[in-house]
Amino acid sequence: MKTLGIEQATLDACVRESQGERVVVTRDGRPVAIMVGVEDLDEDQLKLGASDEFWQLITTRRKQPTVSRAELERMAAGRDAT
């Protein structure tokens, strides 16, 4: 992550730098903005990244128990996972 003071940050520099890493803009040493490059993202990725509903689904899913690959393969084959 790169940090730039607001007095040295230009929009062009922030956009350029943000394509490689996040840019935090500070004022008096305190963060006031962050810029994230999206140059290589497609429209669907941009929509999902900005979707509160999507991130709520991800958060809920991450709290659920996981299964091993072997268990998943048994389940897919129609056998009991236990």
HUHU-V230955 format. One record per backbone hydrogen bond with DSSP energy under -1.0 kcal/mol. NH is the residue of the N-H (numbers start at 1). CO is the residue of the C=O. If there is no record, write none. Layout:
[[NH,CO] [NH,CO]]
//
This chain:
[[2,22] [4,24] [6,26] [8,5] [9,5] [14,10] [15,11] [16,12] [17,13] [18,14] [20,17] [21,17] [23,35] [24,2] [25,33] [26,4] [27,30] [30,27] [32,25] [33,25] [35,23] [37,18] [41,38] [46,42] [47,43] [48,44] [49,45] [50,46] [51,48] [55,51] [56,52] [57,53] [58,54] [59,55] [60,56] [61,57] [62,58] [64,61] [72,68] [73,69] [74,70] [75,71] [76,72] [77,73] [78,75] [79,74]]
//
